[in-house]
Amino acid sequence: MPLELELCPGRWVGGQHPCFIIAEIGQNHQGDLDVAKRMIRTAKMAVEFLHELNVPFFKVGSGDTNNFPYLEKTAKKGRPMVISSGMQSMDTMKQVYQIVKPLNPNFCFLQCTSAYPLQPEDANLRVISEYQKLFPDIPIGYSGHETGIAISVAAVALGAKVLERHITLDKTWKGSDHLASLEPGELAELVRSVRLVERALGSPAKQLLPCEMACNEKLGKSVVAKVKIPAGTILTLDMLTVKVGEPKGYPPEDIFNLVGKKVLVTIEEDDTVMEESVESQSKKIKA
């Protein structure tokens, strides 16, 4: 079971908790070079500044994931960390894990491909499963830059516990990030779809469910007599078949277990083979 961590006050990530969805603003500089330069200068003090602001968790963007001194400094602050893995190799991510884990156990990895917009064949959602195998004690998520919501929903179906998508008010605005972002209506649909998929994932236990009972009553089959079987007959497979029968008797999966048993009462052709019609102890047919 992946580690559960409290990413925000009262909001747990991992295990059986709902996927945590992050709506990232993205490139707020709107293509303004002066604003971008100021943001870069500001970013140098970002960790200390955000720590003073008492933010609930740190997000490490893909461009800083292999900046190991930065990772160490961030991890030592003790806040939960969400670490994207765009532009990184699996070997690098193993190193990231080894650096962060001893300093701060509360972190997660996001599978990410740094392309805007991302083409479906480059999403490599199977990396999510590989991360789950290699790092079973941390939650794994997905940061998507594709158009639409289908790939992100698929990531949740594969087990992503954190889902990050960029948002914009208008995809026609200047900047490559806007085209790979979701407008408000799409974001709302993403949340609805993710919650629907989480409901559909359900339980790993395979069993006859209460909602199937009505259908089972109509379509559920039983073992029936293929021919008339007189009382005292030792059952062979060619005497039996499977059909919808009333009342319900032995289920089809028991047909092989009936072979070799003695019939206690005569069973007419097409009649259901009932439990009380057959001896309870199996006897082998003598040659």
N, C-alpha and C positions, 0 to 999 in steps of 0.2 A: 504494500500500500504506500503510495507516495506520501511524503511528508505534508502535513497540513500546517499552514502558516497563516497568521493573522496579518493580511496585507494592509488593511485599514481597520480602524476601531470597529469591532463587531462584524467584520467581513473576512471570512476565512476562505482560503484558496487551497485546492487539492482534495484528495480523498473523494468523498461523495458530495462535496459542496458544489453549487452551481458555478458555471464558468464565469470568471470575473472579466467583464468587458471594459476595455479602456478606449475612450474616444480621444485620439491625439490631435492637437491643433495643427501640428506640423510646421511648415515654413511660414511663420508669421511675418517675415520681413518683406514679403510681397515683391521680391526682386529688387529691393532698394539696397544698394551696395553699402551705403553708409550705415544703415540700420544693421545689416549683416555683420559689419566689422565691429560695431558696438556690442552685438550679441556674442561674438567670438571673445572679445575682451572680458565681457561679463562672465562667460562660461568658465573662465579660469578660476573664478571664485565661487562657482556654482555649488560645490559640495558644502562648503562652510555656510554659504548663504541659505541654502535649502535646509540644512541642519538647524540653523537658527530659527527658521520659519516653522520648525516642527512638522515638516511634511510627513505623511504616514509611511511613505516608502520612497526609495530611490529608483529611478529608471535609468539604466545604462544603455545608451544607444549603441547600435552596431559599430559605429566608428570608434567607440572607446572600449569595446570589449577586449581587444588585445593590448590595451594600455594598462599593463599590469600594476605600475605604481598607483595609477588612478583607482584601479579596482581595490587594491589594498587599503588605500585611504578611505574609500567609500565603505568597504566592508567593516572597517574598524569603528564606524559610527554606530553600528549595531542596529540600524533600521533594516527592514525587509528590502530586498533588492529584486528588481525585474531586469533580466539581462538578455538583450537581443543578440542574435548570432549571425546577422547578415555579413557577408564578405569574409567569414571565418571558416576554418577547416575543423574537422572533428578533433584532430590533435590539439588545436588551439583551445577548443571548448573543454577538452579534458584538463588542460593546464589551468583554465579559468576555474573549473570546479575545484582543483587541488589548491588553488590560491585562496578562493573565497570560503570554502567549506570550514577550514579550521578557525577562521576569523568570525564567521557569521553563518550559521546553519539555515537562516531564513531567507532563501532566495529561490528563484526559478529561472529556467531558460526558456526563451521563445525561439522557435524555428522561424527564420526570416531570410528572405532573399532581397537584397538591396537593389531593386530595379523599379522604375516608376514610369508607366504602370508595369506591373509584373505579368508576364505571360504564363498561362496555366501550366505549361510543361516545365517551367522553372520553379514552381512552388515547392516541389519535392516534399510533399506532406509526409512521406514515409520516414523522413528524418525524425518526426515526432515519435514514432515507434522506436527508432534507434536510441533517441535520448531517453525514452522510458526504460529501455533495457540497460543502458550504460549508467544512468543516474536515477535509480529507482527510489531514492529517498528525497527527491525534490519534485515539486510540481513542474510540469512541462506545458508550454503554451505556444501560441502562434501570433506573429505579427505580420499582417498581410498588406501588400501594396497593389493587389490586383483590382481590376474593375469588377463591380458587382459583389454579391455576397455568397455565392454558391461555394467557393473554395474555403472561405472562412467557416461556413457551417459544416463543411466536410471535416475541417480540422477539429472541430468540437466533437464530431462523431468518432474521430480517431483518439479522443481523450485529452484534447487541449483544455487546460484548466484556467488559462488566462488568454484572452483574445484581444488584440490591439488592432484598431483600424484608424487611419487618419480621417478627419472630417473636414468639410468645407461648406461654406454657404452657397458657393457657385463654382462648378467645375470649369467654367469658361474663364475664370480669373487667370491672370498671368502666373506662370510657375508650373513645373512638371508635377509637383506634389498634388495639385488640385485635381488633376485628371485621375490620379490613383486614389482619391479620397471619396468618402461617402457624403452625399448631401443628407440633410436631416431626415427626409422621408426614408432613404435607404438605411440609415442607421436604425431607425425605429423598426423597419422590417427585419434587419439583421437580429436585433434583440428578440423579436417575436419568433423568428425561425430557430435561433439557438435554444430558446426555452422549449420550443416544440420538440426539437431533436433530443434534448435532455430527457424529456418525458418519454419519448419513444425508445430511448436506450434501455430503460426499464431495468429488469433483473436478469442476471445470468442463469437463473434457475429455469429449466424447461419443464413445464407441467401443464396439465389441463387447467385453464383459467375459468373463473366464474363467468366471464363474458363469452366463453365458448360453449357453455352448457346448452344453450338453445340450439345452436348449430349441431352440436354433438347428438342431441336428441333426434334431429331430423336426418343427419347424414352419417352418424356414427354406425359402424358395421359390427356384426357379430358373426361368430362361427355358426353355420347352419348345416343341416344334413343335406348332402348332395343327392343321396338316395334314401329310401326307407331303410332304417337301421333297427333290426329286431332287438328286443331285450336280450342281454347275455352276449351280444356281439363284442369282440375286441376291435376297437377302432383302428382303422388304417387311414392314411392321408387321403387316399382316393375316395373315401366316403364323405369327406368334409369339403366345404367351400366357405367363402366369405361373402356375405350380402348384408344389406340393410334389413334387419329383422325385428319383429315385435313379438314378445317383449325382448329386451336386451338380454343377451346371455354372455357366454365367454367372449372376450374381446379378440380381435384377429391375431394379436401377438401371442395368444395362448394356443394357437392351432397345433403347433408341433408338440406341445406338452400333452395334448389330448391323445396323441397316437400311443397305442398300447394299453389304453384304459378300457374297462368293461362298461358297456351301456347297461344301466339298471332298468330302464323302461324303454319301450319301443318309441323311436323318434321318427316321425313321418318326414317324407321328403320336403325340403324347404322350411322345416321347423327349426327354431333356434335351439342350439345345444345349451341346456341350462345346467347349472352346477349340480342340482339335485338329480339330474338324469344320468350322471356319470360317477363311477366310483372315485373316491378321493385319493386312493393310493395307486400309483402307476405299476402295471405289471407287464413284463416283456412278453411278446408273442413267442410261443415255443415253435421251433422249426418243425 
